[in-house]
Amino acid sequence: MSENENDPRASFAPGLFAGKTAVVTGGGRGIGRAIAIGFARLGADVVIASNAPEELTDVAKEIESLGVGCLPVEVNIRDVESVDAFRDAVLDRFQAIDYLVNNAGGQFQSHPFNISDNGWRAVVDLNLNGTWNVCSRFMRPMMERQTGSIVNVAHVFSFERGAPMFAHSGAARAGVVNLTRSLAPYLEQRNVTINVLAPGTTISPEAAANYGMTVDEWRAQPSRARYADPEDMAAIVLFMCSPAARMLNGAVIVADAASTQFNWPARSTEDLFDEVQASFG
């Protein structure tokens, strides 16, 4: 989506985040990139973090071209020493943190019987423990200043309907939702908000490539609900960090164009029954 009247990030007042600092993990592509650029367009200095630093170069150049500061940081959110160094680098450069978006994460689609022990632990460590590692390091300086907002990005497989093809990620992200709600009363005492965004299917070039498709090929797939652009999710995060959302704390925003109201997944119960029968005879 190009920068025009159809970009939902254009809905906000110019300079909304001027003089503020936003930290975005997973900021090199997809939703994270759109969030980072959204903050920059509204005047914030931006920290973008990734365990793939080559992804950050072009994003950093685009952010700096908007006249704000940018700090690209290589970080492994599963490694507490790496996260400590990440926090210290941010505070050394900008002295304060106003917004933290925990967007980094990942998973792979798999039948639950095919998830290895290592695969399970890797996904849980990245999505749940990684989110905790970053929250626990960054929320303290925000609470000391008695201002700020944290947004944890989960997904629609985090809730009551489960995640038949993402059991590991669904379990981890459900933990992120519970963690967010558990932290909210404590952060509220110091005027800091923490909320969850659960995106529906969001199409970026990187996400499409994960499934061997282009964006256009993915969009050609039938869907009962609209597919999202990364900019759609970015606009919601910007709202959640804005003064307009100051009464949201411990909340979850599901942004999926009502897709979870349909009978998903599309695979039939007969298919699932057949898989169990094939596994156990």
C-alpha positions in Angstrom: 0.0 0.0 0.0 1.5 3.3 -1.0 1.4 6.5 1.0 -1.9 8.1 0.0 -5.3 8.7 1.3 -6.0 5.0 1.5 -3.1 4.5 4.0 -4.8 4.2 7.4 -1.7 5.7 9.0 -2.6 9.0 7.4 -5.6 9.3 9.8 -3.5 10.7 12.6 -2.5 14.3 13.3 0.9 15.3 12.0 3.5 15.5 14.8 1.4 13.3 17.1 4.5 11.5 18.5 7.0 14.3 18.1 9.7 14.2 20.7 8.9 10.6 21.7 10.8 7.4 21.2 9.3 4.2 19.9 10.9 0.8 20.1 9.7 -1.9 17.6 11.0 -5.4 17.6 10.8 -7.3 14.4 11.0 -3.9 12.7 12.7 -4.9 9.5 9.7 -6.2 7.6 6.0 -6.7 7.4 3.9 -5.4 10.2 6.9 -4.3 12.2 8.3 -2.2 9.4 4.9 -0.5 8.8 4.7 0.3 12.5 8.1 1.8 12.7 7.6 3.9 9.6 4.2 5.0 11.0 5.8 6.3 14.2 8.5 8.1 12.2 6.0 9.8 9.9 4.3 11.1 13.1 7.5 12.6 14.5 8.9 9.9 16.8 12.5 8.7 16.9 12.4 5.0 16.3 14.4 2.0 17.4 14.1 -1.0 15.1 15.3 -4.4 16.3 15.8 -7.8 14.6 17.9 -10.9 14.8 18.4 -10.4 11.0 20.2 -7.0 10.9 20.4 -7.0 7.1 16.6 -6.4 7.1 17.0 -3.2 9.1 19.3 -1.2 6.7 16.7 0.0 4.2 14.1 0.6 6.9 16.6 2.8 8.9 17.3 4.8 5.8 13.6 5.4 5.1 13.0 6.5 8.7 16.0 8.9 8.8 14.8 10.4 5.5 11.7 11.5 7.4 13.9 13.8 9.6 13.9 11.7 12.8 16.4 9.6 14.5 16.7 5.9 14.0 18.7 3.2 15.9 18.9 -0.2 14.3 19.8 -2.9 16.8 20.6 -6.6 16.3 19.0 -8.5 19.2 18.1 -12.1 20.0 15.0 -11.7 22.2 15.4 -15.3 23.5 18.8 -14.3 25.0 18.5 -12.2 28.2 22.0 -10.8 27.8 21.2 -9.7 24.3 18.0 -8.0 25.5 19.9 -6.3 28.3 22.4 -4.9 25.8 19.5 -3.9 23.6 17.8 -1.9 26.4 21.1 -0.2 27.4 21.8 0.8 23.7 18.3 2.4 23.5 18.6 4.3 26.7 22.2 5.4 25.8 21.0 6.9 22.5 17.6 8.3 23.4 17.6 8.4 27.3 13.9 7.5 27.4 11.4 5.0 26.0 7.8 6.1 25.4 6.4 3.2 23.3 7.4 -0.5 23.0 5.9 -2.8 20.4 6.7 -6.4 20.9 6.2 -7.5 17.3 9.1 -10.0 17.0 8.0 -13.7 16.8 7.4 -16.5 14.5 6.0 -20.0 14.0 5.6 -22.7 11.4 2.5 -24.5 10.4 2.5 -28.1 11.5 0.2 -31.0 12.4 0.5 -31.3 16.2 1.8 -34.9 15.9 4.7 -33.7 13.8 6.0 -31.0 16.2 9.3 -32.0 17.7 10.4 -31.2 21.2 12.9 -28.8 19.8 10.4 -27.2 17.5 7.9 -26.8 20.4 10.5 -25.2 22.7 11.9 -22.9 20.0 8.4 -21.4 19.2 7.5 -21.0 22.9 10.9 -19.5 23.8 10.6 -17.0 20.9 7.0 -15.9 21.3 6.4 -16.2 25.0 9.7 -16.0 26.7 11.0 -13.5 24.2 8.1 -11.2 24.9 8.6 -11.5 28.6 12.4 -10.8 28.3 11.7 -7.5 26.4 8.8 -6.4 28.6 10.7 -7.1 31.8 13.6 -5.0 30.7 11.8 -2.1 29.2 8.8 -1.6 31.4 10.8 -0.5 34.4 12.3 2.6 32.8 8.8 3.5 31.5 7.3 3.0 34.9 10.0 5.2 36.5 9.0 8.0 34.1 5.3 7.3 34.8 4.3 7.3 31.1 4.3 5.1 28.1 2.5 2.3 26.2 3.4 -1.3 25.4 1.7 -3.3 22.6 2.3 -7.0 22.4 1.4 -8.5 19.0 -0.2 -11.9 19.2 -2.6 -13.5 16.6 -6.1 -14.8 16.3 -5.0 -18.3 17.3 -4.5 -17.1 20.8 -8.0 -17.6 22.1 -10.8 -20.0 22.9 -11.0 -21.7 19.5 -7.5 -23.0 19.7 -4.9 -23.3 16.9 -5.2 -26.8 15.2 -2.3 -26.2 12.8 -0.3 -24.0 15.2 -0.6 -25.7 18.5 2.9 -24.5 19.7 2.3 -20.9 18.6 -1.3 -20.8 19.9 -0.1 -21.9 23.3 2.7 -19.4 23.4 0.6 -16.5 22.2 -2.2 -17.3 24.6 0.5 -17.0 27.3 1.3 -13.5 25.9 -2.3 -12.5 26.3 -2.4 -13.7 29.9 0.9 -12.1 30.6 -0.4 -8.8 29.3 -3.5 -8.9 31.4 -1.5 -9.9 34.4 1.0 -7.0 34.1 -1.6 -4.3 33.4 -2.7 -3.6 37.0 0.9 -3.1 38.0 1.8 -0.8 35.1 -1.5 1.1 35.6 -0.2 2.3 39.0 2.6 4.1 37.2 0.5 5.4 34.2 1.8 2.9 31.7 -0.6 0.9 29.5 0.0 -2.6 28.1 -2.3 -4.2 25.5 -2.5 -6.9 22.9 -3.1 -6.6 19.2 -4.2 -9.9 17.5 -4.0 -9.5 13.8 -5.9 -11.6 11.3 -4.3 -12.7 8.0 -2.0 -9.9 7.0 -0.2 -10.1 3.6 3.3 -8.8 3.1 5.9 -9.9 0.5 7.7 -11.7 3.3 4.7 -13.5 4.6 3.6 -14.5 1.1 7.1 -15.9 0.4 6.9 -18.1 3.4 4.1 -20.0 1.6 5.8 -19.9 -1.8 3.5 -17.2 -3.2 3.6 -13.6 -4.2 1.3 -11.0 -2.7 -0.9 -11.0 -5.8 -1.1 -14.8 -5.7 -2.1 -14.8 -2.1 -4.7 -12.2 -2.6 -6.2 -14.3 -5.4 -6.9 -17.0 -2.9 -10.6 -17.1 -1.8 -11.4 -15.7 1.6 -14.6 -15.0 3.5 -13.0 -12.0 5.2 -10.7 -9.2 3.9 -7.0 -9.8 4.0 -5.1 -7.0 5.8 -2.1 -5.0 4.7 0.7 -4.4 7.2 -0.4 -0.7 7.3 -3.8 -1.7 8.6 -2.2 -3.3 11.7 0.3 -0.4 12.1 -2.5 2.1 12.3 -4.2 0.2 15.1 -0.9 0.1 17.0 -0.4 3.8 16.6 -3.9 4.3 18.0 -3.1 2.1 20.9 -0.1 4.2 21.8 -1.9 7.5 21.3 -3.7 9.6 24.0 -7.0 8.5 22.5 -6.4 5.0 23.9 -5.4 6.0 27.4 -8.3 4.1 29.0 -7.2 0.8 27.3 -5.1 -1.2 29.6 -5.0 -5.0 29.7 -7.2 -5.0 26.6 -7.1 -7.2 23.5 -8.0 -5.9 20.1 -8.8 -8.6 17.5 -8.3 -7.1 14.1 -9.4 -9.9 11.7 -12.3 -8.5 9.7 -14.6 -11.0 11.6 -12.7 -14.0 10.2 -12.9 -15.8 13.6 -16.7 -15.6 13.4 -16.6 -18.0 10.5 -16.2 -21.8 10.9 -12.5 -21.9 10.6 -10.2 -23.6 9.9 -11.5 -24.5 6.5 -10.4 -28.0 6.8 -13.3 -30.2 7.7 -13.8 -32.2 10.9 -13.7 -35.3 8.7 -10.2 -34.4 7.6 -9.0 -34.0 11.2 -10.7 -37.4 12.1 -8.9 -39.0 9.1 -5.5 -37.7 10.3 -6.0 -39.1 13.8 -7.1 -42.4 12.4 -4.0 -42.5 10.1 -1.8 -41.7 13.1 -3.2 -44.3 15.5 -4.7 -46.9 13.1 
